Amino acid sequence: MAKDVLLEIRKKLELHVGEKISLKANRGRRKTYEKEGVLENTYPSIFVVRVDENNYYQRLSFSYADVLTETVKLSFKKDNMDSVASGLK
């Protein structure tokens, strides 16, 4: 049953590959950070977020179990054009 839930999370994330994403990650012992980036790719066990910051970029990888246990919270950012287009349908 748990594998079904993780597979469902992966399928939902695959639909948003290439989109802007905002994440809030809890790395333990009061170490939390918030980043904005692009969902770069999904793999069988992990997904990768590319974070572009001043003068460098980094890739962060998380497991689908992190999303399930809410260690990582994700929200997808839409451009103004996308939100307007979706409002017309």
Secondary structure, DSSP 8 states (H G I E B T S, - for coil): -HHHHHHHHHHHHHTTTTSEEEEEEE-STT-EEEEEEEEEEE-SSEEEEEEEETTEEEEEEEEHHHHHTTSEEEEE---HHHHHHHHH-
